[in-house]
Amino acid sequence: MQTKIWYLKKAELFKGLSEAQMTELAANSAMLRCQRRHRFYFADDDSDRVYLVKEGKIRLERTNEDGREILLDILGPGEIFGELALADEGTRSHSAEAIEESLVCSFERDRFLAILQRNPELAFRVVKLIGFRFRQLEARFEDLVFKPLAERLCFTLEQLAGRHGIADPSGGVRLPLTQKDLATLIGASREAVAEELARLKRAGLVQTGYRSLLLPHPDRLC
């Protein structure tokens, strides 16, 4: 129980809640440690749980009618996913998958809703979170339409470095991200992204590795 509470306190959504509220959240949650490629849910599955990332990275993706994958977001520790279950989403509109070994806390929708009814401040934070996610997606779709590939790529790398970057002994920031993930995230072909990364590499702004990218100077990308 204490371990659950410690992780919950690390989540921005739950900051400021009382010890009693934290204890209630922990008592109504389940912990799952999973390996890379574990699927939490698929598109069209029942939307009946909410998840909190404690350790690791989770990818949210959607497949369009042509079978093309669209990477919606990559989430790290302290971030919530599946939250549309709280907004009467009947079935999932996307899938969620671990991209590395992860530890995730999950809540049954009905139990979490009951907690929200007793905690108006937490309910308000959840509403703000859902609104923020929609604004993020809207901004990303605008970028896909109006910004050239080079600009989309640099902006996305800069954002990911701030959210998920791991300090490297060389002084740069390492991103646990494949070129395929990056391509689907910015709505481009893998070949086009590889070409643009090669340009950044020649400029000394990117180094490529196995399932990762190293940004020696992330503040110089844009």
C-alpha positions, 0 to 999 in steps of 0.5 A: 500500500505504501508503495502505491501511495508513493507512486501516486504522489509522484503524479501531477494529477494527484498532487495536493490530495490528503493522505486519506484521499491518497490511501483511498486511491491506492486501495482502489488501484491495481499494479501491473509490471509488464514487458515491452509490447504489452498491450493494455487495450486495443481500439474498440475494446471496452473503455472501462479502466484508467491508467497511470504510468509509474515507470517506463514508456507507453505509446498511444496509437491509432490505425486509420482505414488504410491500415496506417499507424498514427502515433498519438503520443508517448507517455512517461512516469506520472502521466495518465492514459485511458482517461476518456473512460471517465467521459462516457467513452464506450469503446477505445478509439486507439490502442495503448502499448508499452514500448519498454518494461513498465510499471502501471497502476490501473483503476476501474472506471466506476470506482474512479468515478465514485472517488471523483464524486467525493473529490470535486478538486480532483474531478476538476483536474481530470476535466482540465487534463481531458481538455488539455489532451484535446488541445494537444492533438488539435495543435499536432494536427495543425502542425501536420497540415501547415508545417514542413517536415524539418520544422515538425521533426525538430519541434517534436524532438525538442518536446520529447527531450523535455518530457522523456529525455535521459541525461547522457554521460556525454552531456547530451540527452538520449531519447528511447525512440525508434525512427519508425516511432518518430515517423508515425508521430510526425506523420511522415515516411520512415525514409523521409525522417531518416533523410532529415535525421541524416542532415541533423547528424551532419550538423552535429545535432543528432546521433543515432543508435539502437532504438534511441537517438542522442541529442548533443545540443537539444536547445539548438534544434529549433 
